[in-house]
Every structure is written in C-alpha cells, then in structure tokens.
Amino acid sequence: MAHFLVPPNGSGVGYDVDSKLAPGSVWRMQVPLGSGSKIALAGGAGLFVRSNNPGVVPNAFSESQNGDLRVFTLSGAALGTSMLEAGKGEQVWISLQ
C-alpha cells in the first residue's frame, strides 16, 4: 500500500483530502505554473512515481527524503490535469489527480 500526503511542515493550501481513499491521502492538488508544490509519498521501498501527462506536470520533479517519506517537488508546465501514479513493476497501487 502507498499513499500521498501533505509533507511535514507543508502547507495544506491547494490540497483536497478524502478520508474515503485512505486517511491522509491526497487525491487532488493544484500545481502552479513554473513553481513548485510538494507532495510526500508513504510506502514501501522500490516504488516508482510518474506523471501520466508530462505536458502538464513533467516527470523531472526533484525528490528528497524526510524520515520514512519521499517528498517530491512538482512543477506545472501547462494548464490541465495530470495524474501521479505510484507503483512497482506493472502494478499501480494508488493514483493522485
């Protein structure tokens, strides 16, 4: 299992949290054009993260570690909707839209 959440000391502005998915899981956030928004991933080792629409949110996001969390900085390239996928191999566990 894996889920996305607001990073420690991160602002909750622009995030919608839906407890029906999983407690604290983020399912929607705004990524400003040309500047960064951070999101953390909680999950096991070896997970990949990718944007399914790199024209909107490029896959060139930076990553840092904060305890057990991986924190990604996302930057918007164009107006639109992109979904982040976290998975291992061919299995995708959770999506963020």
Biopython code that builds the backbone (N, CA, C, O; Angstrom):
import numpy as np
from Bio.PDB.StructureBuilder import StructureBuilder

atoms = [
    (1, "MET", "N", (0.845, -1.180, 0.000)),
    (1, "MET", "CA", (0.000, 0.000, 0.000)),
    (1, "MET", "C", (0.887, 1.240, 0.000)),
    (1, "MET", "O", (1.972, 1.249, 0.582)),
    (2, "ALA", "N", (0.407, 2.271, -0.657)),
    (2, "ALA", "CA", (1.113, 3.554, -0.688)),
    (2, "ALA", "C", (0.076, 4.655, -0.725)),
    (2, "ALA", "O", (-1.012, 4.482, -1.275)),
    (3, "HIS", "N", (0.421, 5.796, -0.134)),
    (3, "HIS", "CA", (-0.442, 6.940, -0.315)),
    (3, "HIS", "C", (0.332, 8.241, -0.271)),
    (3, "HIS", "O", (1.424, 8.331, 0.289)),
    (4, "PHE", "N", (-0.287, 9.264, -0.894)),
    (4, "PHE", "CA", (0.275, 10.602, -0.949)),
    (4, "PHE", "C", (-0.306, 11.436, 0.191)),
    (4, "PHE", "O", (-1.444, 11.223, 0.608)),
    (5, "LEU", "N", (0.482, 12.387, 0.688)),
    (5, "LEU", "CA", (0.020, 13.246, 1.761)),
    (5, "LEU", "C", (0.781, 14.568, 1.727)),
    (5, "LEU", "O", (1.803, 14.695, 1.053)),
    (6, "VAL", "N", (0.274, 15.532, 2.454)),
    (6, "VAL", "CA", (0.952, 16.812, 2.588)),
    (6, "VAL", "C", (2.233, 16.560, 3.382)),
    (6, "VAL", "O", (2.179, 15.927, 4.436)),
    (7, "PRO", "N", (3.383, 17.039, 2.904)),
    (7, "PRO", "CA", (4.640, 16.778, 3.625)),
    (7, "PRO", "C", (4.662, 17.448, 4.995)),
    (7, "PRO", "O", (3.935, 18.415, 5.223)),
    (8, "PRO", "N", (5.497, 16.936, 5.918)),
    (8, "PRO", "CA", (5.649, 17.599, 7.218)),
    (8, "PRO", "C", (6.064, 19.060, 7.013)),
    (8, "PRO", "O", (6.886, 19.360, 6.146)),
    (9, "ASN", "N", (5.511, 19.936, 7.787)),
    (9, "ASN", "CA", (5.764, 21.373, 7.696)),
    (9, "ASN", "C", (5.309, 21.956, 6.362)),
    (9, "ASN", "O", (5.693, 23.073, 6.015)),
    (10, "GLY", "N", (4.496, 21.216, 5.611)),
    (10, "GLY", "CA", (3.995, 21.703, 4.332)),
    (10, "GLY", "C", (2.661, 22.397, 4.497)),
    (10, "GLY", "O", (1.923, 22.135, 5.447)),
    (11, "SER", "N", (2.359, 23.273, 3.579)),
    (11, "SER", "CA", (1.085, 23.976, 3.604)),
    (11, "SER", "C", (-0.002, 23.073, 3.041)),
    (11, "SER", "O", (0.234, 22.320, 2.096)),
    (12, "GLY", "N", (-1.189, 23.149, 3.623)),
    (12, "GLY", "CA", (-2.315, 22.382, 3.123)),
    (12, "GLY", "C", (-3.086, 23.091, 2.033)),
    (12, "GLY", "O", (-4.065, 22.559, 1.511)),
    (13, "VAL", "N", (-2.644, 24.301, 1.683)),
    (13, "VAL", "CA", (-3.358, 25.078, 0.673)),
    (13, "VAL", "C", (-3.284, 24.372, -0.674)),
    (13, "VAL", "O", (-2.215, 23.947, -1.113)),
    (14, "GLY", "N", (-4.447, 24.256, -1.325)),
    (14, "GLY", "CA", (-4.475, 23.628, -2.645)),
    (14, "GLY", "C", (-4.638, 22.131, -2.620)),
    (14, "GLY", "O", (-4.637, 21.491, -3.672)),
    (15, "TYR", "N", (-4.779, 21.557, -1.438)),
    (15, "TYR", "CA", (-4.935, 20.114, -1.317)),
    (15, "TYR", "C", (-6.369, 19.785, -0.924)),
    (15, "TYR", "O", (-6.973, 20.494, -0.119)),
    (16, "ASP", "N", (-6.910, 18.724, -1.482)),
    (16, "ASP", "CA", (-8.186, 18.173, -1.038)),
    (16, "ASP", "C", (-7.896, 16.795, -0.464)),
    (16, "ASP", "O", (-7.222, 15.987, -1.103)),
    (17, "VAL", "N", (-8.387, 16.525, 0.714)),
    (17, "VAL", "CA", (-8.144, 15.243, 1.358)),
    (17, "VAL", "C", (-9.461, 14.492, 1.453)),
    (17, "VAL", "O", (-10.471, 15.049, 1.883)),
    (18, "ASP", "N", (-9.450, 13.248, 1.057)),
    (18, "ASP", "CA", (-10.647, 12.422, 1.067)),
    (18, "ASP", "C", (-10.380, 11.191, 1.919)),
    (18, "ASP", "O", (-9.638, 10.300, 1.505)),
    (19, "SER", "N", (-10.975, 11.134, 3.100)),
    (19, "SER", "CA", (-10.699, 10.027, 4.013)),
    (19, "SER", "C", (-11.287, 8.713, 3.512)),
    (19, "SER", "O", (-10.997, 7.658, 4.075)),
    (20, "LYS", "N", (-12.114, 8.758, 2.458)),
    (20, "LYS", "CA", (-12.662, 7.508, 1.921)),
    (20, "LYS", "C", (-11.591, 6.722, 1.166)),
    (20, "LYS", "O", (-11.681, 5.499, 1.060)),
    (21, "LEU", "N", (-10.566, 7.426, 0.632)),
    (21, "LEU", "CA", (-9.488, 6.712, -0.060)),
    (21, "LEU", "C", (-8.580, 6.029, 0.945)),
    (21, "LEU", "O", (-8.388, 4.814, 0.901)),
    (22, "ALA", "N", (-8.026, 6.815, 1.846)),
    (22, "ALA", "CA", (-7.201, 6.329, 2.949)),
    (22, "ALA", "C", (-6.940, 7.541, 3.828)),
    (22, "ALA", "O", (-6.805, 8.648, 3.307)),
    (23, "PRO", "N", (-6.866, 7.374, 5.120)),
    (23, "PRO", "CA", (-6.668, 8.536, 5.986)),
    (23, "PRO", "C", (-5.435, 9.334, 5.575)),
    (23, "PRO", "O", (-4.336, 8.785, 5.502)),
    (24, "GLY", "N", (-5.610, 10.607, 5.311)),
    (24, "GLY", "CA", (-4.494, 11.466, 4.957)),
    (24, "GLY", "C", (-4.065, 11.401, 3.510)),
    (24, "GLY", "O", (-3.131, 12.101, 3.118)),
    (25, "SER", "N", (-4.717, 10.584, 2.703)),
    (25, "SER", "CA", (-4.327, 10.500, 1.297)),
    (25, "SER", "C", (-4.791, 11.735, 0.539)),
    (25, "SER", "O", (-5.923, 12.191, 0.702)),
    (26, "VAL", "N", (-3.913, 12.262, -0.283)),
    (26, "VAL", "CA", (-4.240, 13.425, -1.088)),
    (26, "VAL", "C", (-4.719, 12.933, -2.444)),
    (26, "VAL", "O", (-4.060, 12.108, -3.077)),
    (27, "TRP", "N", (-5.838, 13.424, -2.881)),
    (27, "TRP", "CA", (-6.330, 12.972, -4.191)),
    (27, "TRP", "C", (-6.390, 14.092, -5.193)),
    (27, "TRP", "O", (-6.597, 13.833, -6.378)),
    (28, "ARG", "N", (-6.218, 15.335, -4.770)),
    (28, "ARG", "CA", (-6.197, 16.439, -5.732)),
    (28, "ARG", "C", (-5.404, 17.594, -5.156)),
    (28, "ARG", "O", (-5.520, 17.897, -3.968)),
    (29, "MET", "N", (-4.603, 18.239, -5.984)),
    (29, "MET", "CA", (-3.851, 19.404, -5.554)),
    (29, "MET", "C", (-3.589, 20.295, -6.760)),
    (29, "MET", "O", (-3.625, 19.843, -7.904)),
    (30, "GLN", "N", (-3.327, 21.552, -6.487)),
    (30, "GLN", "CA", (-3.005, 22.495, -7.547)),
    (30, "GLN", "C", (-1.495, 22.648, -7.627)),
    (30, "GLN", "O", (-0.823, 22.808, -6.608)),
    (31, "VAL", "N", (-0.964, 22.597, -8.850)),
    (31, "VAL", "CA", (0.470, 22.778, -9.076)),
    (31, "VAL", "C", (0.636, 24.050, -9.896)),
    (31, "VAL", "O", (0.258, 24.072, -11.068)),
    (32, "PRO", "N", (1.191, 25.108, -9.314)),
    (32, "PRO", "CA", (1.308, 26.370, -10.046)),
    (32, "PRO", "C", (2.249, 26.250, -11.238)),
    (32, "PRO", "O", (3.218, 25.492, -11.202)),
    (33, "LEU", "N", (1.958, 27.000, -12.287)),
    (33, "LEU", "CA", (2.822, 27.018, -13.456)),
    (33, "LEU", "C", (4.178, 27.592, -13.079)),
    (33, "LEU", "O", (4.257, 28.663, -12.477)),
    (34, "GLY", "N", (5.235, 26.892, -13.426)),
    (34, "GLY", "CA", (6.587, 27.388, -13.241)),
    (34, "GLY", "C", (7.097, 27.442, -11.819)),
    (34, "GLY", "O", (8.229, 27.875, -11.603)),
    (35, "SER", "N", (6.318, 27.024, -10.839)),
    (35, "SER", "CA", (6.803, 26.993, -9.460)),
    (35, "SER", "C", (6.400, 25.674, -8.824)),
    (35, "SER", "O", (5.626, 24.911, -9.402)),
    (36, "GLY", "N", (6.923, 25.405, -7.635)),
    (36, "GLY", "CA", (6.781, 24.067, -7.081)),
    (36, "GLY", "C", (5.717, 23.905, -6.030)),
    (36, "GLY", "O", (5.447, 24.817, -5.250)),
    (37, "SER", "N", (5.114, 22.730, -6.018)),
    (37, "SER", "CA", (4.269, 22.251, -4.925)),
    (37, "SER", "C", (4.851, 20.925, -4.481)),
    (37, "SER", "O", (5.299, 20.128, -5.305)),
    (38, "LYS", "N", (4.844, 20.689, -3.172)),
    (38, "LYS", "CA", (5.438, 19.458, -2.653)),
    (38, "LYS", "C", (4.361, 18.472, -2.234)),
    (38, "LYS", "O", (3.302, 18.845, -1.731)),
    (39, "ILE", "N", (4.668, 17.208, -2.457)),
    (39, "ILE", "CA", (3.789, 16.135, -2.015)),
    (39, "ILE", "C", (4.663, 14.994, -1.516)),
    (39, "ILE", "O", (5.718, 14.720, -2.089)),
    (40, "ALA", "N", (4.227, 14.327, -0.446)),
    (40, "ALA", "CA", (5.004, 13.231, 0.123)),
    (40, "ALA", "C", (4.349, 11.901, -0.214)),
    (40, "ALA", "O", (3.127, 11.808, -0.336)),
    (41, "LEU", "N", (5.176, 10.878, -0.362)),
    (41, "LEU", "CA", (4.709, 9.527, -0.626)),
    (41, "LEU", "C", (5.111, 8.630, 0.532)),
    (41, "LEU", "O", (6.288, 8.550, 0.885)),
    (42, "ALA", "N", (4.128, 7.950, 1.126)),
    (42, "ALA", "CA", (4.391, 6.940, 2.151)),
    (42, "ALA", "C", (4.167, 5.580, 1.504)),
    (42, "ALA", "O", (3.119, 5.335, 0.906)),
    (43, "GLY", "N", (5.136, 4.713, 1.623)),
    (43, "GLY", "CA", (5.004, 3.393, 1.025)),
    (43, "GLY", "C", (6.299, 2.621, 1.147)),
    (43, "GLY", "O", (7.278, 3.110, 1.709)),
    (44, "GLY", "N", (6.297, 1.432, 0.626)),
    (44, "GLY", "CA", (7.465, 0.568, 0.718)),
    (44, "GLY", "C", (8.594, 0.993, -0.203)),
    (44, "GLY", "O", (8.457, 1.917, -1.006)),
    (45, "ALA", "N", (9.703, 0.301, -0.066)),
    (45, "ALA", "CA", (10.876, 0.588, -0.897)),
    (45, "ALA", "C", (10.621, 0.155, -2.339)),
    (45, "ALA", "O", (9.823, -0.746, -2.598)),
    (46, "GLY", "N", (11.303, 0.804, -3.260)),
    (46, "GLY", "CA", (11.256, 0.397, -4.653)),
    (46, "GLY", "C", (10.069, 0.907, -5.438)),
    (46, "GLY", "O", (9.830, 0.433, -6.549)),
    (47, "LEU", "N", (9.307, 1.865, -4.901)),
    (47, "LEU", "CA", (8.167, 2.402, -5.634)),
    (47, "LEU", "C", (8.635, 3.441, -6.646)),
    (47, "LEU", "O", (9.527, 4.238, -6.357)),
    (48, "PHE", "N", (8.034, 3.430, -7.826)),
    (48, "PHE", "CA", (8.284, 4.491, -8.791)),
    (48, "PHE", "C", (7.116, 5.463, -8.742)),
    (48, "PHE", "O", (6.008, 5.099, -8.348)),
    (49, "VAL", "N", (7.370, 6.693, -9.142)),
    (49, "VAL", "CA", (6.329, 7.717, -9.239)),
    (49, "VAL", "C", (6.461, 8.367, -10.602)),
    (49, "VAL", "O", (7.561, 8.712, -11.032)),
    (50, "ARG", "N", (5.320, 8.533, -11.287)),
    (50, "ARG", "CA", (5.357, 9.169, -12.605)),
    (50, "ARG", "C", (4.075, 9.945, -12.837)),
    (50, "ARG", "O", (3.023, 9.642, -12.273)),
    (51, "SER", "N", (4.195, 10.961, -13.689)),
    (51, "SER", "CA", (3.041, 11.733, -14.137)),
    (51, "SER", "C", (2.528, 11.098, -15.416)),
    (51, "SER", "O", (3.312, 10.753, -16.300)),
    (52, "ASN", "N", (1.208, 10.941, -15.520)),
    (52, "ASN", "CA", (0.680, 10.348, -16.745)),
    (52, "ASN", "C", (0.445, 11.395, -17.830)),
    (52, "ASN", "O", (0.038, 11.051, -18.940)),
    (53, "ASN", "N", (0.696, 12.668, -17.525)),
    (53, "ASN", "CA", (0.567, 13.734, -18.513)),
    (53, "ASN", "C", (1.748, 14.692, -18.338)),
    (53, "ASN", "O", (1.585, 15.776, -17.778)),
    (54, "PRO", "N", (2.950, 14.296, -18.817)),
    (54, "PRO", "CA", (4.140, 15.105, -18.587)),
    (54, "PRO", "C", (4.108, 16.460, -19.275)),
    (54, "PRO", "O", (4.948, 17.311, -18.982)),
    (55, "GLY", "N", (3.159, 16.687, -20.183)),
    (55, "GLY", "CA", (2.993, 18.007, -20.758)),
    (55, "GLY", "C", (2.419, 19.001, -19.762)),
    (55, "GLY", "O", (2.599, 20.209, -19.915)),
    (56, "VAL", "N", (1.727, 18.498, -18.737)),
    (56, "VAL", "CA", (1.141, 19.333, -17.687)),
    (56, "VAL", "C", (2.043, 19.338, -16.446)),
    (56, "VAL", "O", (2.391, 20.406, -15.942)),
    (57, "VAL", "N", (2.415, 18.176, -15.960)),
    (57, "VAL", "CA", (3.357, 18.032, -14.839)),
    (57, "VAL", "C", (4.496, 17.136, -15.324)),
    (57, "VAL", "O", (4.340, 15.917, -15.399)),
    (58, "PRO", "N", (5.645, 17.743, -15.654)),
    (58, "PRO", "CA", (6.769, 16.942, -16.169)),
    (58, "PRO", "C", (7.267, 15.928, -15.143)),
    (58, "PRO", "O", (7.119, 16.119, -13.936)),
    (59, "ASN", "N", (7.859, 14.847, -15.646)),
    (59, "ASN", "CA", (8.428, 13.813, -14.781)),
    (59, "ASN", "C", (9.811, 14.181, -14.259)),
    (59, "ASN", "O", (10.528, 13.316, -13.756)),
    (60, "ALA", "N", (10.193, 15.429, -14.369)),
    (60, "ALA", "CA", (11.512, 15.886, -13.917)),
    (60, "ALA", "C", (11.436, 16.484, -12.521)),
    (60, "ALA", "O", (12.190, 17.406, -12.210)),
    (61, "PHE", "N", (10.534, 15.976, -11.660)),
    (61, "PHE", "CA", (10.425, 16.531, -10.322)),
    (61, "PHE", "C", (11.606, 16.104, -9.457)),
    (61, "PHE", "O", (12.181, 15.032, -9.646)),
    (62, "SER", "N", (11.956, 16.974, -8.499)),
    (62, "SER", "CA", (13.051, 16.653, -7.590)),
    (62, "SER", "C", (12.501, 15.837, -6.423)),
    (62, "SER", "O", (11.302, 15.853, -6.143)),
    (63, "GLU", "N", (13.397, 15.132, -5.756)),
    (63, "GLU", "CA", (12.983, 14.243, -4.667)),
    (63, "GLU", "C", (13.933, 14.398, -3.489)),
    (63, "GLU", "O", (15.143, 14.529, -3.673)),
    (64, "SER", "N", (13.382, 14.383, -2.276)),
    (64, "SER", "CA", (14.189, 14.375, -1.059)),
    (64, "SER", "C", (13.561, 13.399, -0.075)),
    (64, "SER", "O", (12.422, 12.970, -0.257)),
    (65, "GLN", "N", (14.294, 13.057, 0.950)),
    (65, "GLN", "CA", (13.821, 12.114, 1.956)),
    (65, "GLN", "C", (13.538, 12.868, 3.244)),
    (65, "GLN", "O", (14.325, 13.730, 3.637)),
    (66, "ASN", "N", (12.424, 12.561, 3.913)),
    (66, "ASN", "CA", (12.086, 13.141, 5.209)),
    (66, "ASN", "C", (11.624, 11.989, 6.093)),
    (66, "ASN", "O", (10.440, 11.650, 6.108)),
    (67, "GLY", "N", (12.542, 11.394, 6.820)),
    (67, "GLY", "CA", (12.209, 10.206, 7.600)),
    (67, "GLY", "C", (11.841, 9.068, 6.666)),
    (67, "GLY", "O", (12.620, 8.710, 5.783)),
    (68, "ASP", "N", (10.653, 8.494, 6.858)),
    (68, "ASP", "CA", (10.182, 7.411, 6.002)),
    (68, "ASP", "C", (9.472, 7.910, 4.749)),
    (68, "ASP", "O", (9.046, 7.109, 3.918)),
    (69, "LEU", "N", (9.341, 9.227, 4.609)),
    (69, "LEU", "CA", (8.606, 9.799, 3.480)),
    (69, "LEU", "C", (9.544, 10.236, 2.369)),
    (69, "LEU", "O", (10.634, 10.745, 2.627)),
    (70, "ARG", "N", (9.116, 10.036, 1.139)),
    (70, "ARG", "CA", (9.788, 10.616, -0.016)),
    (70, "ARG", "C", (8.989, 11.856, -0.408)),
    (70, "ARG", "O", (7.780, 11.773, -0.622)),
    (71, "VAL", "N", (9.657, 13.002, -0.503)),
    (71, "VAL", "CA", (8.993, 14.266, -0.803)),
    (71, "VAL", "C", (9.362, 14.696, -2.210)),
    (71, "VAL", "O", (10.540, 14.847, -2.535)),
    (72, "PHE", "N", (8.344, 14.894, -3.049)),
    (72, "PHE", "CA", (8.535, 15.279, -4.440)),
    (72, "PHE", "C", (8.107, 16.728, -4.631)),
    (72, "PHE", "O", (7.091, 17.155, -4.082)),
    (73, "THR", "N", (8.877, 17.487, -5.409)),
    (73, "THR", "CA", (8.514, 18.845, -5.772)),
    (73, "THR", "C", (8.035, 18.832, -7.209)),
    (73, "THR", "O", (8.803, 18.531, -8.123)),
    (74, "LEU", "N", (6.761, 19.159, -7.412)),
    (74, "LEU", "CA", (6.138, 19.129, -8.725)),
    (74, "LEU", "C", (6.056, 20.542, -9.273)),
    (74, "LEU", "O", (5.817, 21.492, -8.527)),
    (75, "SER", "N", (6.253, 20.680, -10.565)),
    (75, "SER", "CA", (6.175, 21.983, -11.211)),
    (75, "SER", "C", (5.228, 21.886, -12.397)),
    (75, "SER", "O", (5.306, 20.942, -13.184)),
    (76, "GLY", "N", (4.335, 22.860, -12.528)),
    (76, "GLY", "CA", (3.394, 22.861, -13.638)),
    (76, "GLY", "C", (4.019, 23.426, -14.906)),
    (76, "GLY", "O", (4.709, 24.445, -14.867)),
    (77, "ALA", "N", (3.774, 22.758, -16.029)),
    (77, "ALA", "CA", (4.280, 23.222, -17.322)),
    (77, "ALA", "C", (3.176, 23.840, -18.166)),
    (77, "ALA", "O", (3.447, 24.680, -19.024)),
    (78, "ALA", "N", (1.931, 23.431, -17.931)),
    (78, "ALA", "CA", (0.798, 23.928, -18.716)),
    (78, "ALA", "C", (-0.471, 23.718, -17.900)),
    (78, "ALA", "O", (-0.490, 22.924, -16.960)),
    (79, "LEU", "N", (-1.529, 24.436, -18.264)),
    (79, "LEU", "CA", (-2.816, 24.228, -17.610)),
    (79, "LEU", "C", (-3.382, 22.888, -18.047)),
    (79, "LEU", "O", (-3.279, 22.509, -19.213)),
    (80, "GLY", "N", (-3.972, 22.186, -17.116)),
    (80, "GLY", "CA", (-4.557, 20.891, -17.442)),
    (80, "GLY", "C", (-4.574, 20.000, -16.226)),
    (80, "GLY", "O", (-4.333, 20.454, -15.107)),
    (81, "THR", "N", (-4.861, 18.726, -16.445)),
    (81, "THR", "CA", (-4.939, 17.734, -15.381)),
    (81, "THR", "C", (-3.924, 16.635, -15.641)),
    (81, "THR", "O", (-3.809, 16.124, -16.755)),
    (82, "SER", "N", (-3.202, 16.286, -14.610)),
    (82, "SER", "CA", (-2.266, 15.168, -14.681)),
    (82, "SER", "C", (-2.509, 14.283, -13.474)),
    (82, "SER", "O", (-2.904, 14.765, -12.412)),
    (83, "MET", "N", (-2.276, 13.011, -13.632)),
    (83, "MET", "CA", (-2.419, 12.070, -12.531)),
    (83, "MET", "C", (-1.041, 11.516, -12.192)),
    (83, "MET", "O", (-0.282, 11.140, -13.086)),
    (84, "LEU", "N", (-0.719, 11.464, -10.906)),
    (84, "LEU", "CA", (0.506, 10.806, -10.470)),
    (84, "LEU", "C", (0.179, 9.364, -10.146)),
    (84, "LEU", "O", (-0.837, 9.067, -9.519)),
    (85, "GLU", "N", (1.048, 8.480, -10.581)),
    (85, "GLU", "CA", (0.889, 7.064, -10.290)),
    (85, "GLU", "C", (2.078, 6.593, -9.478)),
    (85, "GLU", "O", (3.218, 6.955, -9.771)),
    (86, "ALA", "N", (1.824, 5.800, -8.474)),
    (86, "ALA", "CA", (2.884, 5.161, -7.708)),
    (86, "ALA", "C", (2.701, 3.661, -7.848)),
    (86, "ALA", "O", (1.596, 3.144, -7.679)),
    (87, "GLY", "N", (3.766, 2.975, -8.151)),
    (87, "GLY", "CA", (3.647, 1.537, -8.320)),
    (87, "GLY", "C", (4.987, 0.848, -8.285)),
    (87, "GLY", "O", (6.024, 1.478, -8.075)),
    (88, "LYS", "N", (4.955, -0.430, -8.489)),
    (88, "LYS", "CA", (6.160, -1.249, -8.501)),
    (88, "LYS", "C", (6.002, -2.235, -9.638)),
    (88, "LYS", "O", (5.065, -3.033, -9.645)),
    (89, "GLY", "N", (6.902, -2.186, -10.593)),
    (89, "GLY", "CA", (6.759, -3.038, -11.760)),
    (89, "GLY", "C", (5.527, -2.618, -12.546)),
    (89, "GLY", "O", (5.366, -1.438, -12.857)),
    (90, "GLU", "N", (4.667, -3.555, -12.866)),
    (90, "GLU", "CA", (3.463, -3.266, -13.637)),
    (90, "GLU", "C", (2.262, -2.961, -12.754)),
    (90, "GLU", "O", (1.210, -2.566, -13.257)),
    (91, "GLN", "N", (2.406, -3.140, -11.436)),
    (91, "GLN", "CA", (1.262, -2.960, -10.532)),
    (91, "GLN", "C", (1.223, -1.520, -10.029)),
    (91, "GLN", "O", (2.194, -1.044, -9.441)),
    (92, "VAL", "N", (0.127, -0.834, -10.252)),
    (92, "VAL", "CA", (-0.041, 0.530, -9.755)),
    (92, "VAL", "C", (-0.956, 0.477, -8.543)),
    (92, "VAL", "O", (-2.051, -0.082, -8.613)),
    (93, "TRP", "N", (-0.515, 1.056, -7.432)),
    (93, "TRP", "CA", (-1.264, 0.946, -6.179)),
    (93, "TRP", "C", (-2.196, 2.102, -5.919)),
    (93, "TRP", "O", (-3.284, 1.906, -5.378)),
    (94, "ILE", "N", (-1.794, 3.313, -6.295)),
    (94, "ILE", "CA", (-2.617, 4.463, -5.959)),
    (94, "ILE", "C", (-2.416, 5.537, -6.994)),
    (94, "ILE", "O", (-1.350, 5.620, -7.603)),
    (95, "SER", "N", (-3.420, 6.359, -7.204)),
    (95, "SER", "CA", (-3.341, 7.451, -8.157)),
    (95, "SER", "C", (-3.696, 8.760, -7.469)),
    (95, "SER", "O", (-4.466, 8.789, -6.508)),
    (96, "LEU", "N", (-3.127, 9.825, -7.973)),
    (96, "LEU", "CA", (-3.415, 11.162, -7.478)),
    (96, "LEU", "C", (-3.824, 12.014, -8.655)),
    (96, "LEU", "O", (-3.101, 12.087, -9.649)),
    (97, "GLN", "N", (-4.960, 12.655, -8.561)),
    (97, "GLN", "CA", (-5.419, 13.503, -9.665)),
    (97, "GLN", "C", (-5.603, 14.916, -9.163)),
    (97, "GLN", "O", (-5.987, 15.798, -9.931)),
]
sb = StructureBuilder()
sb.init_structure("model")
sb.init_model(0)
sb.init_chain("A")
sb.init_seg("    ")
for serial, (resi, resn, name, xyz) in enumerate(atoms, 1):
    if name == "N":
        sb.init_residue(resn, " ", resi, " ")
    sb.init_atom(name, np.array(xyz, "f"), 0.0, 1.0, " ", f" {name:<3s}", serial, name[0])
structure = sb.get_structure()
